[in-house]
Amino acid sequence: MAPSTQFRTPATGSGNVVSLPVKATTKIYGGSIVAINPAGDALPAADTAGLRVAGVAQGDVDNLAGAAGDEYVPCDRRAVEVDNSVGDPVTKADMFNPVFVEDDVTVNKSGGSNKIKAGVMIGLNADGSKVIVDFALASVAPDLAEESSS
């Protein structure tokens, strides 16, 4: 294809919501953090090796009786409020730093054994029980383990 010689309007999507195939025998609850496994199937987020966070489920999806991809879950990748960890809480000092998956509704400061990035912390409610996470930044957030070893 030849290079552009004039303005052209690129075809784009909003990028805020992605619809992902759900893993076989899996139920995802609306409002929970969703991850994808190495096969590209959506499942509830966990501190499990190989998972990548996709966003927050916009509704319940029941694929318990289905094969992988029989159902799809719409995931919101924008900034969404989720629970803060009790044992390893995110604080206001962590603003604009990566936060990590503790379970499918909770993020923490340090990450579990697998350090699955949820996204970037962009806010905290008044009592610190909720964290606002920008899920779209999960894939570009700096890796704290790499930074500390440099």
C-alpha positions in Angstrom: 0.0 0.0 0.0 1.3 3.5 -0.9 1.9 6.1 1.8 -0.8 8.7 2.5 -0.8 11.8 0.4 -3.8 13.5 2.0 -5.8 13.4 5.2 -7.8 10.2 5.8 -10.2 9.4 8.5 -9.1 6.2 10.3 -11.8 3.7 11.3 -11.7 3.5 15.1 -13.7 2.0 17.9 -14.3 3.6 21.2 -12.0 1.1 22.9 -13.9 1.6 26.2 -15.8 -1.7 26.0 -14.5 -5.0 24.6 -16.5 -8.1 24.3 -14.6 -11.3 25.1 -15.3 -15.0 24.8 -15.9 -16.6 28.2 -13.9 -19.7 29.2 -15.8 -23.0 29.3 -17.7 -23.8 32.5 -17.3 -20.3 33.9 -19.6 -17.7 35.4 -18.6 -14.0 35.5 -20.5 -11.6 37.7 -21.2 -8.0 36.7 -18.9 -5.5 38.3 -16.1 -8.0 38.8 -12.6 -7.7 37.4 -12.2 -9.9 34.3 -9.0 -11.4 33.0 -8.1 -13.4 29.9 -6.1 -16.6 30.0 -3.3 -17.5 27.5 -6.0 -19.1 25.2 -7.8 -15.7 25.0 -10.8 -16.7 27.1 -12.3 -14.5 29.8 -12.6 -15.6 33.4 -12.8 -13.9 36.8 -9.5 -12.2 37.6 -7.2 -13.9 40.1 -3.5 -13.9 41.1 -2.9 -16.7 38.6 0.1 -16.9 36.3 -0.5 -16.1 32.7 -3.6 -13.9 33.2 -4.0 -10.4 31.7 -6.7 -8.1 33.0 -9.3 -6.9 30.5 -11.5 -4.7 32.5 -14.7 -4.9 34.6 -17.7 -7.0 33.5 -20.7 -5.0 32.6 -23.2 -7.7 33.5 -23.5 -11.3 34.6 -22.5 -14.0 32.1 -23.2 -17.7 32.8 -21.2 -20.1 30.6 -21.2 -22.9 33.2 -22.9 -25.3 30.8 -21.1 -24.0 27.7 -17.9 -24.4 25.7 -15.3 -21.7 25.5 -16.7 -18.9 23.4 -20.4 -19.9 23.7 -21.0 -16.7 25.7 -19.3 -13.3 25.6 -18.8 -10.8 28.4 -18.7 -7.1 27.7 -15.8 -5.5 29.7 -15.4 -1.8 30.5 -11.8 -0.8 30.2 -12.3 2.7 31.6 -11.6 3.9 35.1 -13.8 1.9 37.5 -14.1 1.8 41.3 -13.1 -1.6 42.9 -12.4 -2.8 46.5 -9.1 -2.0 48.2 -7.2 -4.8 49.9 -7.3 -5.0 53.7 -4.0 -6.8 54.0 -2.0 -4.9 51.4 -4.0 -1.6 50.8 -3.3 0.9 48.1 -2.9 4.4 49.6 -2.9 8.0 48.2 0.9 7.7 48.0 0.4 5.1 45.2 -1.4 7.5 42.9 -0.6 6.8 39.2 1.2 3.6 40.1 0.2 0.1 39.0 -2.1 -1.9 41.3 -2.5 -5.7 41.3 -5.2 -8.3 41.3 -6.0 -9.8 44.7 -9.3 -11.4 43.5 -12.0 -10.6 41.1 -13.3 -7.6 43.1 -10.1 -6.4 45.0 -6.8 -4.8 44.1 -3.7 -4.4 46.2 -0.4 -2.5 46.3 2.3 -5.2 45.9 0.7 -8.0 44.0 0.5 -11.6 45.0 3.0 -14.3 43.9 2.2 -13.7 40.2 1.9 -9.8 40.3 -1.1 -9.6 37.8 -1.5 -5.9 37.0 -5.0 -4.7 37.2 -4.3 -1.2 35.9 -3.2 2.2 37.3 -4.6 3.7 40.5 -6.1 7.1 39.7 -8.1 7.7 42.8 -9.1 6.6 46.3 -12.4 7.2 48.2 -12.4 9.1 51.5 -12.1 6.1 53.8 -9.7 4.2 51.5 -12.0 1.2 51.0 -12.4 1.8 47.3 -9.8 2.3 44.6 -10.4 3.9 41.2 -8.4 1.9 38.7 -7.8 2.8 35.0 -8.0 -0.7 33.5 -7.0 0.6 30.0 -3.5 1.3 31.4 -2.9 -2.3 32.6 -0.8 -3.2 29.6 1.3 -0.1 29.6 1.8 0.3 33.4 5.5 0.1 34.4 6.5 -3.2 36.0 7.5 -2.4 39.6 9.5 -5.5 39.9 11.6 -4.4 36.9 12.0 -0.9 38.2 13.2 -2.0 41.6 15.8 -4.3 40.2 17.3 -1.6 37.9 
